[in-house]
């Protein structure tokens, strides 16, 4: 039986996934460095980056802007969240009232006046 065919239990995953994540972060840091050095110095006269600066920039962006892929707060959250089920089961009258409530709230927040409610 090969190594990958064996049962390793939770400890195998415990050590395997952090290693893969660390290797991916280091590889992506190199990609950030190469892209930065290929585009930005000529385009906006930015300085060139070293490898560890690329890794640091990648980590900084992760801290400031969140996830790399779909996850918490991605575009799919609104389309498939619990509010969608409620919206699908509303009658036309309930939807119209819901839109009017939100329009009043937007106006109260100082937003632009809304036109007629959009049709769904």
C-alpha positions as CSV (number, residue, x, y, z in Angstrom):
1,X,0.0,0.0,0.0
2,X,1.3,3.5,-0.8
3,X,1.7,6.3,1.7
4,X,-1.4,8.1,0.4
5,X,-3.5,4.9,0.6
6,X,-2.7,4.3,4.3
7,X,-5.0,5.5,7.0
8,X,-3.1,8.2,9.0
9,X,-5.9,9.4,11.3
10,X,-6.3,13.1,12.3
11,X,-2.5,13.6,13.0
12,X,-1.7,13.1,9.4
13,X,-4.1,15.8,8.3
14,X,-2.9,18.0,11.2
15,X,0.6,18.1,9.9
16,X,-0.2,17.8,6.1
17,X,-2.5,20.8,5.6
18,X,-0.4,23.5,7.4
19,X,2.6,22.3,5.3
20,X,0.6,22.6,2.1
21,X,-0.8,26.0,3.1
22,X,2.7,27.3,4.0
23,X,4.2,26.0,0.7
24,X,1.3,27.7,-1.2
25,X,1.9,31.0,0.6
26,X,5.6,30.9,-0.2
27,X,4.9,30.1,-3.9
28,X,2.2,32.8,-4.1
29,X,4.7,35.3,-2.6
30,X,7.0,34.5,-5.5
31,X,4.2,35.1,-7.9
32,X,3.4,38.5,-6.3
33,X,7.1,39.5,-6.5
34,X,7.3,38.6,-10.2
35,X,4.1,40.3,-11.1
36,X,4.9,43.4,-9.1
37,X,8.4,43.7,-10.6
38,X,7.1,43.1,-14.2
39,X,4.3,45.7,-14.1
40,X,4.6,48.4,-11.4
41,X,8.1,49.8,-11.7
42,X,7.5,50.8,-15.3
43,X,3.9,51.7,-14.9
44,X,3.9,53.9,-11.8
45,X,7.6,54.1,-11.0
46,X,7.3,51.9,-7.9
47,X,10.3,50.3,-6.4
48,X,11.2,46.6,-7.1
49,X,10.3,43.9,-4.5
50,X,12.4,41.2,-3.1
51,X,11.0,37.7,-2.4
52,X,10.3,38.2,1.3
53,X,8.7,41.6,0.6
54,X,6.4,39.8,-1.9
55,X,5.5,37.2,0.8
56,X,4.9,40.1,3.3
57,X,2.7,42.0,0.8
58,X,0.6,38.8,0.3
59,X,0.2,38.4,4.0
60,X,-0.7,42.0,4.5
61,X,-3.3,41.8,1.7
62,X,-4.8,38.7,3.4
63,X,-5.0,40.5,6.7
64,X,-6.6,43.7,5.2
65,X,-8.9,42.2,2.6
66,X,-9.8,38.8,3.8
67,X,-10.0,35.5,2.0
68,X,-8.4,34.5,-1.3
69,X,-11.5,32.7,-2.6
70,X,-15.2,32.3,-2.0
71,X,-16.0,32.0,1.6
72,X,-17.5,34.2,4.3
73,X,-18.8,37.4,2.7
74,X,-18.2,36.3,-0.9
75,X,-20.7,37.2,-3.6
76,X,-22.5,33.8,-3.1
77,X,-23.6,34.7,0.4
78,X,-26.2,37.1,-0.7
79,X,-27.5,34.8,-3.4
80,X,-27.8,31.7,-1.3
81,X,-28.2,33.0,2.3
82,X,-31.1,32.5,4.6
83,X,-32.8,35.7,3.3
84,X,-33.1,34.2,-0.1
85,X,-35.4,31.4,1.1
86,X,-37.6,34.0,2.9
87,X,-37.7,36.1,-0.3
88,X,-38.7,33.1,-2.4
89,X,-41.7,32.3,-0.1
90,X,-43.0,35.9,0.1
91,X,-46.1,37.0,-1.8
92,X,-46.0,39.9,-4.2
93,X,-47.6,42.2,-1.6
94,X,-45.0,41.2,1.0
95,X,-42.2,41.9,-1.5
96,X,-43.6,45.3,-2.3
97,X,-43.8,46.2,1.4
98,X,-40.2,44.9,2.0
99,X,-38.9,47.1,-0.9
100,X,-40.7,50.1,0.5
101,X,-39.3,49.6,4.0
102,X,-35.8,49.5,2.6
103,X,-36.3,52.5,0.4
104,X,-37.4,54.5,3.6
105,X,-34.3,53.2,5.4
106,X,-32.0,54.3,2.6
107,X,-33.6,57.8,2.5
108,X,-33.2,58.0,6.3
109,X,-29.5,57.2,6.0
110,X,-29.1,60.1,3.6
111,X,-29.0,58.0,0.4
112,X,-30.4,59.2,-2.9
113,X,-34.1,59.1,-3.4
114,X,-35.2,55.9,-5.0
115,X,-37.5,55.6,-8.1
116,X,-40.1,52.9,-8.4
117,X,-39.2,49.6,-7.0
118,X,-37.5,47.1,-9.3
119,X,-39.5,44.2,-10.6
120,X,-38.2,40.7,-9.9
